[in-house]
Amino acid sequence: SQKFDYAFAVTDTVVSIDSLVYFNFTAPYPNPCLPEGSCNSITFKVEKSFLDAFPPTLLEVTIFNVAGEKICDLQTDAAGNLEMSLDWNLKNESGYDVASGVYLAYWRLSFANDSTNTRNDKTYKSKIAIIR
């Protein structure tokens, strides 16, 4: 009879919920936007791989011009959704059409953990071109 020696090891890896949840921040569409054609708004969309114990509560997008001036804030309730989207009507906070140029969008997907009263936000940045 033959004798065989085998050895093996078991290793544990701690995985946080953040590494299990995948977010897809879709580039703003259409980009560039030509308002004189059929473009009258730009859509911002976020997709999530699955719902977890702490679903997102709010999707916010803040638009800035290249000088760093805030143009407008957009937000939508994101609670319990696998897909969230916002539309920007190409107007500033005063309701006027924005000029041609490059704009910067700062996205924030907010989470609230009621048990620890902490926020774990996911952020994304993108550029938008408006051609009038």
Number of C-alpha atoms within 10 A of each C-alpha: 3 3 5 5 4 5 4 5 4 5 5 5 6 5 8 8 11 11 7 11 12 12 16 12 20 14 16 19 15 17 15 16 21 16 16 9 8 9 16 15 17 19 15 23 18 19 15 17 12 14 13 13 7 15 18 24 16 17 25 20 23 16 23 20 18 12 8 10 11 16 18 18 15 15 16 15 14 20 16 14 15 15 14 20 17 18 17 17 16 21 15 17 13 8 10 10 12 16 14 13 13 15 21 21 23 15 23 17 22 19 19 16 14 9 7 7 7 10 11 13 14 15 14 14 13 15 17 21 15 19 14 12
